[in-house]
Amino acid sequence: MSTERATIMRHAGTVMVGQLAVMAFSITDTLVAGHFADTALAALAVASATYVTVHISLMGMLQALLPVWAELHGAQRHAEVGRSLRQALYLCAITASLGMWALLNPDFLLNWTQVPADLRVEIHDYLNIVAFGLPASLLFRMYSTLNQSLGKPKLVTWVQVGALMVKIPLSIVLVLGIPGVLAPMGLAGCAWATLVVTLLMLSLALWLLRTQDFYKPYRIWAPMEKPHAATLLRFVRLGLPSGLAIGVEVTSFTLMSLFIARLGVVATASHQIVSNMTAVLYMIPLSLSIASSSRVSYWIGAGQIHRARQALRTGLSLVLLLSLSLAGLMGWQHQAIAAFYTQSPEVAALSATLLLWLMLYHVADAVQVFCVFTLRCYGITVLPLITYTVLLWGLGLAGGYVVAYDVGFDASGLSWLMGWLTPQSPIAFWQTGSLALYVTTAVLLPVLWRAAYRPTQSTHTGQNLLPQP
């Protein structure tokens, strides 16, 4: 147990450093935009939420291939890892094309959610720029997922940390300008900095794949095979529900941002601050989930089911311990965190209240993401999609909208019945969202345990499906 715990912690720690570096991109943009103008911060809240929805949904389809490559690695079928990766490039090309189209045509979403007109020009400018970095970002995600599946995430982390060192000064200079040298670009400066850094990260990843001896056994640079129908179909069956589930999760969060935008600049800016903290905290259970799912799939591929179960138990205990600790720390320092992000007393006050609700939200969020990632190891992807759709969209998002905007019932009456709800406030969305996540956890955790401890297991997400040379 101690050996497995140490392996998961090393893997997760390395992944977490890289993920936090990437999240620092968003924190940097939020801090810089907040010091530029409240309207820029409000526009960033909507624009970044839209981008994240598209990017993470498509990224989820590619990241769902981690168990495939981890199983092949566990079975010592190294050359098939390279063939599988090359087949995944076809899937990446399709997802990148769809993502670019969505980012270049956001009007339907902005109209439907009634985003204020005075924010739309900046939102359009931001999305038009970052759209052209989406293919590079998805390709880098494939590189990241490959390294995670092979238990070697350090190269990815080094690239991500190095990119942060470029992102911070570049965003500051482009957004705020240099007096007498460069005019301020405002929110568009954040987008240009993101595009430059994304292209830099992909360039470094390709160079590492070409030059590092570690990758040679996998024959990644072998000639590209034709599309293999059985392999791609299995990728779609595994990746599509996973991508859609992540899409539901992210859109529930994105639509929350867009709906809150109707409550004004203070509500939107406050929500953006708490959204940043949510994303930062999420990186920790996400990293543990990635590391744990990699180990579980590795042991399944190696035919050692008892070791897979040990990795599962160890990962879950670490997720629970760290999420509870972080929630307590955030509750203790919620006012200081809010004040760090903004110079506006109104924004800081509302943000501090929202951070208290984030304490509850984070614990359930941590456990459910662990369940979703490790369920993929056992080929279970449709149930999380259904659960997310019903609970996160229904109870969480729709419930928050109903309470916040007093739609279809007397909100004050419901508040009297359930005193913890806060009508006509962004707080309502965080309250119903927290409840939805706890119910989601209650549904998925027992299913995960039954899948892991069933008497016989024949789950092999990646083997016997690849085109032979």
Disulfide bonds with the S-S distance in Angstrom:
none
